[in-house]
Amino acid sequence: MNPAFRQILLSLLVVFFSAPTWAHKASDAYVLLTQSDAQTPVQAQLAIALRDLDRAFDTLDANNDRALNFTEIKASLPEIERWVGQGIELRCGTSTSPLAWRYEALEQRSDGVFVRLSANTSAPCDTSKSVSLRYTLMQEIDADHRAIVSFKWQPQTTDTQGSSAIKPSEQWQDIADLAKPAGDVSSTALSTLGSFIVLGMEHIGSGADHIAFIICLVLTLALTLAREWKALLITVTAFTLGHSVTLISATLGWVGSPSWVEPVIALSIAIAAAFNLVKQRFEKFQSPLISAAIASLFGLVHGLGFSGAMTEAQLPEGSLLWALAGFNIGVELGQLLIIAAWSLIYLALHRWAGYQRWIVQGGSIALIILALYWFFERLGVLG
């Protein structure tokens, strides 16, 4: 068999076996709880991804054409509303407040189409005391599912707010510790910071496209040489600076996250992987500064992708900066773990005679094919 053809065939097989796993998107829902004063009910709002509802309800796609339409969604709304009502409960003190959920709208977010529902507690809730939430949606369907829960109470004259990322659980989760005055940073800040550090790590860990891009950045480096570690430091720092700028800017509302971000993220992987092949062939392109320029440029785009989890959470102003700091730290820690994992793979395989051909070149070709598949899929070309 021709070596070039064998290499392409191997790359296609890698894509074939990897694509179903790598294509998984993070399963996030967004819960917002507000109360205008102590004499009014709590208003609750939920945004849950349409793709998650499709996994929860086998009958949602009635004609099995893998393209949900509003008629199909509308027919399933009573069942969806009951399911959400069973999966989200609020307790004020010792009294459980039933939530009768109703459909509001479909909304386009950076990570797909979401269904928005709303509900009110049946009676006013004394949010100055213990407030607990029981959230079990998607518990048996996706172990990685999480809800970004944001609160804003105004019981009298004191603004009370907080945010947290929680996992589905049968247990009541006390959220009153997040409901502290905005100026009290002792517990509120630490709780929000820690919660969003975990969220940031999970976000990059479940973002196959971000992982693929980081692998592209380190794939050609010989990590047994000191100069290559310097090149790695320069490249990763450039990527970090790039995505930090747009992550912060988008979260604070200074810039938007346009619809072209997700396709361009996929395209950035293909370009970075193609550049790896060019570097292998032409020595003049092996400068760390060129790699750093590519990393920082596409880092700006990836930062807009990261920001979706923050901007869509509708975080209260008092906890926004702490949540942003935690999320950014979490992303960086996740990035370092990916690089550490790749370093172990490199050290285990770099002495293999076929490493350059099958891992570096073959891996780059596989990433190009996979990235182009994502690109056309996100453009809607592949349905």
C-alpha positions as a Python dict, from the first residue, in 0.01 Angstrom:
ca = {
    (1, 'M'): (0, 0, 0),
    (2, 'N'): (126, 346, -87),
    (3, 'P'): (259, 514, 234),
    (4, 'A'): (77, 841, 162),
    (5, 'F'): (-251, 661, 106),
    (6, 'R'): (-199, 452, 421),
    (7, 'Q'): (-142, 770, 622),
    (8, 'I'): (-462, 930, 493),
    (9, 'L'): (-655, 607, 558),
    (10, 'L'): (-529, 595, 917),
    (11, 'S'): (-629, 960, 963),
    (12, 'L'): (-979, 887, 837),
    (13, 'L'): (-1011, 594, 1078),
    (14, 'V'): (-902, 818, 1367),
    (15, 'V'): (-1168, 1070, 1270),
    (16, 'F'): (-1431, 797, 1230),
    (17, 'F'): (-1377, 654, 1576),
    (18, 'S'): (-1317, 990, 1746),
    (19, 'A'): (-1596, 1204, 1602),
    (20, 'P'): (-1891, 1065, 1801),
    (21, 'T'): (-1710, 1120, 2131),
    (22, 'W'): (-1544, 1448, 2045),
    (23, 'A'): (-1864, 1600, 1910),
    (24, 'H'): (-2024, 1599, 2258),
    (25, 'K'): (-2119, 1948, 2379),
    (26, 'A'): (-2138, 2054, 2741),
    (27, 'S'): (-2486, 2005, 2887),
    (28, 'D'): (-2567, 2330, 3064),
    (29, 'A'): (-2895, 2478, 3184),
    (30, 'Y'): (-2947, 2825, 3328),
    (31, 'V'): (-3170, 2900, 3626),
    (32, 'L'): (-3248, 3256, 3735),
    (33, 'L'): (-3437, 3325, 4060),
    (34, 'T'): (-3551, 3679, 4143),
    (35, 'Q'): (-3775, 3847, 4398),
    (36, 'S'): (-3869, 4214, 4385),
    (37, 'D'): (-3971, 4240, 4751),
    (38, 'A'): (-4051, 4022, 5052),
    (39, 'Q'): (-4428, 4034, 4987),
    (40, 'T'): (-4412, 3887, 4637),
    (41, 'P'): (-4351, 3535, 4506),
    (42, 'V'): (-4013, 3429, 4372),
    (43, 'Q'): (-3995, 3441, 3993),
    (44, 'A'): (-3805, 3150, 3839),
    (45, 'Q'): (-3672, 3118, 3485),
    (46, 'L'): (-3510, 2817, 3321),
    (47, 'A'): (-3326, 2793, 2989),
    (48, 'I'): (-3247, 2437, 2882),
    (49, 'A'): (-3088, 2327, 2556),
    (50, 'L'): (-3316, 2181, 2293),
    (51, 'R'): (-3058, 1906, 2232),
    (52, 'D'): (-3090, 1804, 2599),
    (53, 'L'): (-3469, 1787, 2573),
    (54, 'D'): (-3427, 1572, 2262),
    (55, 'R'): (-3223, 1326, 2470),
    (56, 'A'): (-3473, 1336, 2757),
    (57, 'F'): (-3780, 1274, 2537),
    (58, 'D'): (-3765, 995, 2281),
    (59, 'T'): (-4087, 1119, 2121),
    (60, 'L'): (-3978, 1481, 2075),
    (61, 'D'): (-3853, 1423, 1719),
    (62, 'A'): (-4181, 1269, 1607),
    (63, 'N'): (-4083, 1201, 1246),
    (64, 'N'): (-3722, 1098, 1329),
    (65, 'D'): (-3575, 1338, 1074),
    (66, 'R'): (-3313, 1471, 1326),
    (67, 'A'): (-3446, 1824, 1269),
    (68, 'L'): (-3682, 1948, 1539),
    (69, 'N'): (-3948, 2192, 1430),
    (70, 'F'): (-4176, 2411, 1640),
    (71, 'T'): (-4480, 2190, 1575),
    (72, 'E'): (-4299, 1894, 1733),
    (73, 'I'): (-4181, 2104, 2026),
    (74, 'K'): (-4527, 2253, 2083),
    (75, 'A'): (-4688, 1908, 2091),
    (76, 'S'): (-4448, 1802, 2369),
    (77, 'L'): (-4474, 2119, 2580),
    (78, 'P'): (-4719, 1981, 2842),
    (79, 'E'): (-4489, 1684, 2901),
    (80, 'I'): (-4180, 1909, 2913),
    (81, 'E'): (-4347, 2144, 3163),
    (82, 'R'): (-4440, 1852, 3391),
    (83, 'W'): (-4087, 1708, 3365),
    (84, 'V'): (-3932, 2042, 3462),
    (85, 'G'): (-4181, 2078, 3749),
    (86, 'Q'): (-4071, 1741, 3886),
    (87, 'G'): (-3703, 1823, 3837),
    (88, 'I'): (-3684, 2167, 4000),
    (89, 'E'): (-3823, 2240, 4346),
    (90, 'L'): (-3771, 2539, 4573),
    (91, 'R'): (-3795, 2537, 4951),
    (92, 'C'): (-3819, 2845, 5171),
    (93, 'G'): (-3732, 2754, 5528),
    (94, 'T'): (-3921, 2428, 5585),
    (95, 'S'): (-4197, 2497, 5334),
    (96, 'T'): (-4170, 2360, 4980),
    (97, 'S'): (-4304, 2601, 4718),
    (98, 'P'): (-4446, 2425, 4409),
    (99, 'L'): (-4338, 2571, 4076),
    (100, 'A'): (-4586, 2552, 3789),
    (101, 'W'): (-4366, 2592, 3483),
    (102, 'R'): (-4492, 2734, 3155),
    (103, 'Y'): (-4326, 2773, 2818),
    (104, 'E'): (-4213, 3124, 2721),
    (105, 'A'): (-4000, 3112, 2407),
    (106, 'L'): (-3726, 2955, 2203),
    (107, 'E'): (-3400, 3150, 2213),
    (108, 'Q'): (-3081, 3123, 2014),
    (109, 'R'): (-2769, 3113, 2229),
    (110, 'S'): (-2404, 3071, 2137),
    (111, 'D'): (-2428, 2696, 2203),
    (112, 'G'): (-2752, 2624, 2019),
    (113, 'V'): (-3126, 2670, 2061),
    (114, 'F'): (-3265, 2678, 2415),
    (115, 'V'): (-3620, 2647, 2547),
    (116, 'R'): (-3708, 2913, 2805),
    (117, 'L'): (-3969, 2842, 3072),
    (118, 'S'): (-4084, 3046, 3371),
    (119, 'A'): (-4269, 2990, 3699),
    (120, 'N'): (-4364, 3168, 4021),
    (121, 'T'): (-4383, 3030, 4373),
    (122, 'S'): (-4740, 2998, 4494),
    (123, 'A'): (-4672, 3229, 4790),
    (124, 'P'): (-4417, 3491, 4899),
    (125, 'C'): (-4083, 3347, 5014),
    (126, 'D'): (-3882, 3482, 5307),
    (127, 'T'): (-3544, 3481, 5131),
    (128, 'S'): (-3372, 3629, 5436),
    (129, 'K'): (-3388, 3276, 5580),
    (130, 'S'): (-3277, 2941, 5441),
    (131, 'V'): (-3353, 2890, 5072),
    (132, 'S'): (-3289, 2549, 4915),
    (133, 'L'): (-3315, 2409, 4567),
    (134, 'R'): (-3360, 2052, 4453),
    (135, 'Y'): (-3250, 2010, 4092),
    (136, 'T'): (-3264, 1667, 3927),
    (137, 'L'): (-3305, 1744, 3555),
    (138, 'M'): (-3092, 1522, 3327),
    (139, 'Q'): (-2966, 1328, 3631),
    (140, 'E'): (-3007, 986, 3470),
    (141, 'I'): (-2920, 1106, 3120),
    (142, 'D'): (-2595, 1301, 3143),
    (143, 'A'): (-2356, 1274, 3438),
    (144, 'D'): (-2185, 1596, 3327),
    (145, 'H'): (-2500, 1808, 3321),
    (146, 'R'): (-2496, 2118, 3542),
    (147, 'A'): (-2716, 2415, 3612),
    (148, 'I'): (-2581, 2768, 3640),
    (149, 'V'): (-2803, 2909, 3913),
    (150, 'S'): (-2820, 3285, 3972),
    (151, 'F'): (-3014, 3463, 4246),
    (152, 'K'): (-3118, 3817, 4313),
    (153, 'W'): (-3334, 3887, 4619),
    (154, 'Q'): (-3453, 4235, 4719),
    (155, 'P'): (-3644, 4156, 5038),
    (156, 'Q'): (-3647, 4510, 5174),
    (157, 'T'): (-3375, 4764, 5103),
    (158, 'T'): (-3079, 4527, 5083),
    (159, 'D'): (-2977, 4378, 4749),
    (160, 'T'): (-2892, 4012, 4792),
    (161, 'Q'): (-2741, 3808, 4511),
    (162, 'G'): (-2522, 3512, 4428),
    (163, 'S'): (-2437, 3250, 4167),
    (164, 'S'): (-2338, 2886, 4165),
    (165, 'A'): (-2287, 2595, 3927),
    (166, 'I'): (-2461, 2285, 4064),
    (167, 'K'): (-2494, 1920, 3966),
    (168, 'P'): (-2828, 1736, 3963),
    (169, 'S'): (-2896, 1577, 4300),
    (170, 'E'): (-3186, 1429, 4494),
    (171, 'Q'): (-3060, 1626, 4794),
    (172, 'W'): (-3176, 1974, 4880),
    (173, 'Q'): (-2890, 2213, 4806),
    (174, 'D'): (-2876, 2511, 5040),
    (175, 'I'): (-2820, 2824, 4837),
    (176, 'A'): (-2880, 3077, 5113),
    (177, 'D'): (-2505, 3111, 5172),
    (178, 'L'): (-2483, 3274, 4828),
    (179, 'A'): (-2751, 3524, 4924),
    (180, 'K'): (-2533, 3770, 5110),
    (181, 'P'): (-2513, 4147, 5070),
    (182, 'A'): (-2316, 4236, 4761),
    (183, 'G'): (-2051, 4409, 4971),
    (184, 'D'): (-1989, 4103, 5189),
    (185, 'V'): (-1710, 3927, 5000),
    (186, 'S'): (-1606, 3687, 5275),
    (187, 'S'): (-1824, 3386, 5192),
    (188, 'T'): (-2008, 3498, 4880),
    (189, 'A'): (-1689, 3566, 4686),
    (190, 'L'): (-1516, 3243, 4786),
    (191, 'S'): (-1823, 3035, 4710),
    (192, 'T'): (-1872, 3197, 4367),
    (193, 'L'): (-1500, 3184, 4291),
    (194, 'G'): (-1470, 2814, 4374),
    (195, 'S'): (-1788, 2721, 4191),
    (196, 'F'): (-1678, 2892, 3871),
    (197, 'I'): (-1323, 2754, 3887),
    (198, 'V'): (-1482, 2409, 3864),
    (199, 'L'): (-1715, 2530, 3588),
    (200, 'G'): (-1421, 2668, 3387),
    (201, 'M'): (-1229, 2340, 3414),
    (202, 'E'): (-1537, 2141, 3313),
    (203, 'H'): (-1609, 2379, 3026),
    (204, 'I'): (-1271, 2335, 2859),
    (205, 'G'): (-1265, 1964, 2947),
    (206, 'S'): (-1595, 1906, 2767),
    (207, 'G'): (-1512, 2141, 2478),
    (208, 'A'): (-1369, 1905, 2218),
    (209, 'D'): (-1283, 2191, 1982),
    (210, 'H'): (-1079, 2377, 2246),
    (211, 'I'): (-895, 2057, 2339),
    (212, 'A'): (-821, 1988, 1972),
    (213, 'F'): (-678, 2338, 1924),
    (214, 'I'): (-448, 2306, 2226),
    (215, 'I'): (-324, 1971, 2093),
    (216, 'C'): (-251, 2141, 1761),
    (217, 'L'): (-37, 2397, 1945),
    (218, 'V'): (180, 2132, 2112),
    (219, 'L'): (173, 1849, 1858),
    (220, 'T'): (499, 1935, 1680),
    (221, 'L'): (703, 2023, 1990),
    (222, 'A'): (983, 1789, 2103),
    (223, 'L'): (925, 1814, 2477),
    (224, 'T'): (1256, 1647, 2564),
    (225, 'L'): (1442, 1964, 2457),
    (226, 'A'): (1466, 2275, 2674),
    (227, 'R'): (1419, 2512, 2379),
    (228, 'E'): (1091, 2339, 2292),
    (229, 'W'): (959, 2396, 2643),
    (230, 'K'): (1041, 2763, 2594),
    (231, 'A'): (848, 2757, 2266),
    (232, 'L'): (559, 2586, 2446),
    (233, 'L'): (559, 2856, 2715),
    (234, 'I'): (555, 3134, 2455),
    (235, 'T'): (278, 2972, 2249),
    (236, 'V'): (51, 2884, 2542),
    (237, 'T'): (99, 3230, 2697),
    (238, 'A'): (-1, 3390, 2367),
    (239, 'F'): (-313, 3173, 2349),
    (240, 'T'): (-398, 3255, 2711),
    (241, 'L'): (-362, 3629, 2657),
    (242, 'G'): (-573, 3612, 2342),
    (243, 'H'): (-867, 3424, 2488),
    (244, 'S'): (-852, 3614, 2819),
    (245, 'V'): (-900, 3947, 2640),
    (246, 'T'): (-1219, 3843, 2461),
    (247, 'L'): (-1352, 3631, 2749),
    (248, 'I'): (-1336, 3930, 2984),
    (249, 'S'): (-1461, 4176, 2722),
    (250, 'A'): (-1761, 3962, 2622),
    (251, 'T'): (-1855, 3875, 2981),
    (252, 'L'): (-1852, 4243, 3080),
    (253, 'G'): (-2066, 4326, 2776),
    (254, 'W'): (-1803, 4528, 2590),
    (255, 'V'): (-1820, 4305, 2283),
    (256, 'G'): (-2073, 4052, 2158),
    (257, 'S'): (-2031, 3688, 2060),
    (258, 'P'): (-2143, 3676, 1694),
    (259, 'S'): (-2285, 3369, 1525),
    (260, 'W'): (-1969, 3308, 1322),
    (261, 'V'): (-1763, 3230, 1633),
    (262, 'E'): (-1832, 2855, 1651),
    (263, 'P'): (-1758, 2785, 1280),
    (264, 'V'): (-1440, 2994, 1298),
    (265, 'I'): (-1326, 2805, 1609),
    (266, 'A'): (-1355, 2485, 1405),
    (267, 'L'): (-1171, 2648, 1115),
    (268, 'S'): (-893, 2762, 1351),
    (269, 'I'): (-820, 2397, 1433),
    (270, 'A'): (-788, 2308, 1065),
    (271, 'I'): (-554, 2603, 1002),
    (272, 'A'): (-338, 2529, 1307),
    (273, 'A'): (-314, 2161, 1209),
    (274, 'A'): (-226, 2253, 850),
    (275, 'F'): (42, 2487, 983),
    (276, 'N'): (192, 2191, 1169),
    (277, 'L'): (236, 2011, 837),
    (278, 'V'): (396, 2322, 688),
    (279, 'K'): (638, 2350, 981),
    (280, 'Q'): (744, 1989, 931),
    (281, 'R'): (834, 2062, 570),
    (282, 'F'): (976, 2416, 585),
    (283, 'E'): (1222, 2509, 859),
    (284, 'K'): (1166, 2884, 820),
    (285, 'F'): (815, 2846, 965),
    (286, 'Q'): (936, 2682, 1286),
    (287, 'S'): (984, 3010, 1473),
    (288, 'P'): (800, 3018, 1808),
    (289, 'L'): (693, 3374, 1730),
    (290, 'I'): (491, 3258, 1429),
    (291, 'S'): (321, 2991, 1639),
    (292, 'A'): (255, 3249, 1911),
    (293, 'A'): (99, 3487, 1659),
    (294, 'I'): (-137, 3215, 1537),
    (295, 'A'): (-218, 3114, 1895),
    (296, 'S'): (-297, 3469, 2006),
    (297, 'L'): (-504, 3549, 1695),
    (298, 'F'): (-725, 3243, 1727),
    (299, 'G'): (-718, 3277, 2106),
    (300, 'L'): (-930, 3590, 2057),
    (301, 'V'): (-1192, 3379, 1879),
    (302, 'H'): (-1180, 3095, 2134),
    (303, 'G'): (-1229, 3349, 2415),
    (304, 'L'): (-1561, 3449, 2258),
    (305, 'G'): (-1653, 3081, 2260),
    (306, 'F'): (-1557, 3050, 2628),
    (307, 'S'): (-1767, 3355, 2713),
    (308, 'G'): (-2095, 3190, 2619),
    (309, 'A'): (-2116, 3004, 2950),
    (310, 'M'): (-2069, 3332, 3136),
    (311, 'T'): (-2281, 3579, 2939),
    (312, 'E'): (-2580, 3345, 2922),
    (313, 'A'): (-2583, 3280, 3298),
    (314, 'Q'): (-2727, 3631, 3359),
    (315, 'L'): (-2503, 3670, 3662),
    (316, 'P'): (-2593, 3930, 3924),
    (317, 'E'): (-2362, 4231, 3912),
    (318, 'G'): (-2230, 4175, 4264),
    (319, 'S'): (-2091, 3829, 4182),
    (320, 'L'): (-1993, 3886, 3819),
    (321, 'L'): (-1627, 3971, 3872),
    (322, 'W'): (-1575, 3683, 4114),
    (323, 'A'): (-1745, 3442, 3875),
    (324, 'L'): (-1535, 3574, 3586),
    (325, 'A'): (-1212, 3538, 3782),
    (326, 'G'): (-1300, 3184, 3887),
    (327, 'F'): (-1405, 3079, 3537),
    (328, 'N'): (-1085, 3219, 3384),
    (329, 'I'): (-870, 3042, 3645),
    (330, 'G'): (-1061, 2719, 3578),
    (331, 'V'): (-1004, 2746, 3204),
    (332, 'E'): (-630, 2795, 3260),
    (333, 'L'): (-609, 2500, 3499),
    (334, 'G'): (-795, 2283, 3250),
    (335, 'Q'): (-561, 2396, 2976),
    (336, 'L'): (-256, 2303, 3186),
    (337, 'L'): (-403, 1958, 3257),
    (338, 'I'): (-451, 1897, 2884),
    (339, 'I'): (-89, 1997, 2816),
    (340, 'A'): (32, 1777, 3103),
    (341, 'A'): (-163, 1481, 2966),
    (342, 'W'): (-19, 1536, 2620),
    (343, 'S'): (333, 1559, 2767),
    (344, 'L'): (293, 1213, 2919),
    (345, 'I'): (173, 1075, 2584),
    (346, 'Y'): (472, 1235, 2412),
    (347, 'L'): (723, 1095, 2660),
    (348, 'A'): (572, 749, 2616),
    (349, 'L'): (575, 752, 2234),
    (350, 'H'): (842, 992, 2109),
    (351, 'R'): (1109, 720, 2065),
    (352, 'W'): (883, 524, 1830),
    (353, 'A'): (1021, 533, 1475),
    (354, 'G'): (679, 612, 1333),
    (355, 'Y'): (605, 898, 1574),
    (356, 'Q'): (658, 1184, 1329),
    (357, 'R'): (467, 1013, 1047),
    (358, 'W'): (175, 862, 1235),
    (359, 'I'): (134, 1089, 1537),
    (360, 'V'): (246, 1432, 1418),
    (361, 'Q'): (162, 1417, 1049),
    (362, 'G'): (-120, 1163, 1072),
    (363, 'G'): (-264, 1338, 1377),
    (364, 'S'): (-254, 1675, 1199),
    (365, 'I'): (-436, 1533, 896),
    (366, 'A'): (-696, 1372, 1125),
    (367, 'L'): (-751, 1703, 1304),
    (368, 'I'): (-790, 1887, 971),
    (369, 'I'): (-1057, 1640, 857),
    (370, 'L'): (-1239, 1651, 1190),
    (371, 'A'): (-1222, 2031, 1209),
    (372, 'L'): (-1359, 2072, 857),
    (373, 'Y'): (-1642, 1835, 947),
    (374, 'W'): (-1724, 2055, 1249),
    (375, 'F'): (-1693, 2368, 1034),
    (376, 'F'): (-1949, 2257, 776),
    (377, 'E'): (-2171, 2107, 1044),
    (378, 'R'): (-2180, 2441, 1231),
    (379, 'L'): (-2258, 2623, 909),
    (380, 'G'): (-2559, 2395, 872),
    (381, 'V'): (-2432, 2241, 548),
    (382, 'L'): (-2434, 1887, 688),
    (383, 'G'): (-2778, 1916, 848),
}
